[in-house]
């Protein structure tokens, strides 16, 4: 909670009006939670999504890395399941945002929900525009190709904008209802995880045995591109398009050394293990 203090005129000593100190939210903790959310979103997509669908359809995982998963069974269900699992995870994290009381857990749930939602919609638009990626592979041999790609682009872009608004509405308990302050606080909660999580994923992608092209097309595009709303979405809070929430005061996120240490250990492990990838016996 913010602490109200008195503002005193330096010339007369008179108390003029109360001023509110800025909310003390620790950026290092915010960045660490961002690293955890991004890594978890990646594992949900590649491991639970593609990997789980591979096993369900009778295939055998051959390789899993931070940017791709290879399966012995090549089918559309495996191709689509990465994004589908991200969508399921986003729904579960949304429910967690409603019941979490700890500011750290509430923020982690909100950020994980947002990262998974944006990944789902971003992959659709990315595949439609670029002609490669999971959903571009899914619509191969569908005709006419241009119509399917246009459809992916339109649906993905529309879903992306909808998810951005949904994310900002869910963020309101953390940023309070003051229209002037909530924009500043939203930027503080969105930008550190964007850069921290994106850098970790790109470092892992740089170790991928298939080379730098996959890093550029998958790691960088899906993180810095797919979650770019974390950079510009807070500006929507400047107007009246996003109504103020029921919580008058923002919820500060204080420093947590256990979270910071845990995030660093997991980040190093993620880079060194899933960067080059795990090969499974044939």
Secondary structure, DSSP 8 states (H G I E B T S, - for coil): ---EEEEE-TTT--EEEEEE------HHHHHHHHHHHHHHHHHIIIIIIIIHHHHHTT--EEEE-SS-EEESS--HHHHHHHHHHHHHHHHHHHHHHHH--SHHHHHHHHHHHHHHHHHHHHHHHHHHHHS-SHHHHHTTT-SSHHHHHHHHHHHHHHHHHHHHHHHHHHHHHHH-S-HHHHHHHHHHHHHHHHHHHHHHHHHHHHT-TT-HHHIIIIIIIIIIITTTHHHHGGGGGGSSSS---S-SS-------HHHHHHHHHHHHHIIIIITT-EE---
